[in-house]
Amino acid sequence: MTWGKRIFDLFFATLLVLILGPVLLGLLAWLWLKQGRPLFYVAERMKGVDQPFQLWKLRTMTLAARDAGVSGGDKEARITPAGAWLRGKRLDELPQLWNILRGDLSFVGPRPPLRQYVERHPEIYAEVLKSRPGVTGLASITYHRHEAALLARCATPEETDAVYSRICVPAKARLDLIYQRHRTVCYDFDLVFQTIGNLFRRDR
């Protein structure tokens, strides 16, 4: 990560913590009333081929004894009503401001993968994870809707895993590498504004 990108991340993450801190506190109180504890979902993700970190989100699913792999149709019934609303507005990702301040994430970059896919596709992620993972990015903006549609049709964890590994991983990697070749602070601003614009269009 360049110094310019790190300064960009630190400045805007600090600003958003100050502005959105009361919003996050309100969401935590609302979630506590709606679905109880735990309020956060904390899970391992990878920021390098051998660099795990703990990703923070607001909890949007019911608890399960075993929870592994990406979310597909097999997990849809576990999404709570409050969680569905949070996911639709991407508010479940607000705690990732902490990950940005820590240096685990950038605002813009490839979405941080699960360890199992990094180990399964080392040649892909050795290139993709040369960029610091991000909260949003070119692949998130361009491919998210198609990925969600593919995974929503999966009825079992095995089917979800197969579709994600065979189709989604290489498709997103191609987009992540396009971003990597063209990344600048101005391009990051553009992708952030596209993400915000997509949220407003989704609301309409």
NORZIRA-V174226 format. One record per residue. N is the residue number from 1. RES is the residue in three letters. SS is DSSP state (A for helix, B for strand, O for the rest). PHI is phi in whole degrees, 0 to 359 (* if undefined). NEAR is the number of other C-alpha atoms within 10 Angstrom. Layout:
N,RES,SS,PHI,NEAR  N,RES,SS,PHI,NEAR
This chain:
1,MET,O,*,10  2,THR,O,285,11  3,TRP,A,297,8  4,GLY,A,298,10  5,LYS,A,292,18  6,ARG,A,293,16  7,ILE,A,296,11  8,PHE,A,305,16  9,ASP,A,296,20  10,LEU,A,296,18  11,PHE,A,297,12  12,PHE,A,284,15  13,ALA,A,294,20  14,THR,A,297,15  15,LEU,A,299,12  16,LEU,A,290,13  17,VAL,A,299,17  18,LEU,A,293,11  19,ILE,A,282,11  20,LEU,A,262,13  21,GLY,A,307,14  22,PRO,A,298,11  23,VAL,A,296,14  24,LEU,A,298,17  25,LEU,A,298,11  26,GLY,A,295,12  27,LEU,A,295,18  28,LEU,A,296,18  29,ALA,A,295,13  30,TRP,A,296,14  31,LEU,A,296,20  32,TRP,A,299,13  33,LEU,A,288,10  34,LYS,A,281,13  35,GLN,A,224,17  36,GLY,O,74,12  37,ARG,O,269,12  38,PRO,O,286,13  39,LEU,O,275,17  40,PHE,B,250,15  41,TYR,B,248,16  42,VAL,B,240,15  43,ALA,B,216,14  44,GLU,B,289,14  45,ARG,B,225,21  46,MET,B,243,25  47,LYS,B,252,27  48,GLY,B,203,22  49,VAL,O,298,20  50,ASP,O,227,10  51,GLN,B,232,11  52,PRO,B,278,17  53,PHE,B,209,16  54,GLN,B,261,15  55,LEU,B,272,19  56,TRP,B,254,20  57,LYS,B,217,21  58,LEU,B,284,24  59,ARG,O,290,25  60,THR,O,238,22  61,MET,B,234,18  62,THR,O,293,13  63,LEU,O,286,13  64,ALA,O,224,8  65,ALA,O,300,4  66,ARG,O,233,5  67,ASP,O,222,11  68,ALA,O,221,11  69,GLY,O,82,14  70,VAL,O,284,15  71,SER,O,273,18  72,GLY,O,228,23  73,GLY,A,300,19  74,ASP,A,292,18  75,LYS,A,253,19  76,GLU,A,301,14  77,ALA,A,294,9  78,ARG,A,275,14  79,ILE,B,288,17  80,THR,O,283,16  81,PRO,A,302,13  82,ALA,A,296,15  83,GLY,A,296,21  84,ALA,A,297,15  85,TRP,A,295,14  86,LEU,A,298,18  87,ARG,A,296,16  88,GLY,A,300,12  89,LYS,A,255,15  90,ARG,O,61,15  91,LEU,A,288,16  92,ASP,A,296,22  93,GLU,A,266,16  94,LEU,O,306,21  95,PRO,O,298,19  96,GLN,A,290,22  97,LEU,A,301,24  98,TRP,A,296,17  99,ASN,A,296,21  100,ILE,A,292,21  101,LEU,A,299,18  102,ARG,A,287,11  103,GLY,O,94,16  104,ASP,O,288,23  105,LEU,O,235,28  106,SER,B,249,29  107,PHE,B,295,26  108,VAL,B,235,25  109,GLY,O,165,27  110,PRO,O,294,29  111,ARG,O,294,25  112,PRO,O,293,23  113,PRO,B,276,20  114,LEU,O,287,17  115,ARG,A,304,19  116,GLN,A,299,14  117,TYR,A,278,17  118,VAL,A,296,21  119,GLU,A,289,13  120,ARG,A,280,11  121,HIS,O,234,15  122,PRO,A,297,13  123,GLU,A,292,11  124,ILE,A,288,18  125,TYR,A,284,22  126,ALA,A,300,14  127,GLU,A,272,15  128,VAL,A,301,27  129,LEU,O,276,24  130,LYS,O,289,16  131,SER,O,264,23  132,ARG,O,296,23  133,PRO,O,303,26  134,GLY,B,227,20  135,VAL,B,286,20  136,THR,B,222,20  137,GLY,O,180,24  138,LEU,A,301,25  139,ALA,A,294,20  140,SER,A,299,21  141,ILE,A,289,15  142,THR,A,278,13  143,TYR,A,249,15  144,HIS,A,303,14  145,ARG,A,296,10  146,HIS,A,292,11  147,GLU,A,299,19  148,ALA,A,300,14  149,ALA,A,294,12  150,LEU,A,297,17  151,LEU,A,286,22  152,ALA,A,296,16  153,ARG,O,277,14  154,CYS,O,277,21  155,ALA,O,262,14  156,THR,O,227,13  157,PRO,A,302,17  158,GLU,A,295,12  159,GLU,A,292,16  160,THR,A,301,22  161,ASP,A,298,20  162,ALA,A,295,14  163,VAL,A,294,17  164,TYR,A,296,22  165,SER,A,291,17  166,ARG,A,280,10  167,ILE,A,251,13  168,CYS,A,287,19  169,VAL,A,302,18  170,PRO,A,292,15  171,ALA,A,295,15  172,LYS,A,291,21  173,ALA,A,298,19  174,ARG,A,301,14  175,LEU,A,289,19  176,ASP,A,298,23  177,LEU,A,284,21  178,ILE,A,297,14  179,TYR,A,301,22  180,GLN,A,301,19  181,ARG,A,288,8  182,HIS,A,242,9  183,ARG,O,293,15  184,THR,O,213,14  185,VAL,A,298,13  186,CYS,A,296,9  187,TYR,A,293,14  188,ASP,A,299,22  189,PHE,A,303,14  190,ASP,A,300,12  191,LEU,A,291,21  192,VAL,A,296,19  193,PHE,A,293,12  194,GLN,A,297,16  195,THR,A,298,18  196,ILE,A,297,14  197,GLY,A,299,12  198,ASN,A,296,14  199,LEU,A,294,14  200,PHE,A,293,11  201,ARG,A,295,9  202,ARG,A,295,10  203,ASP,A,295,9  204,ARG,O,289,6
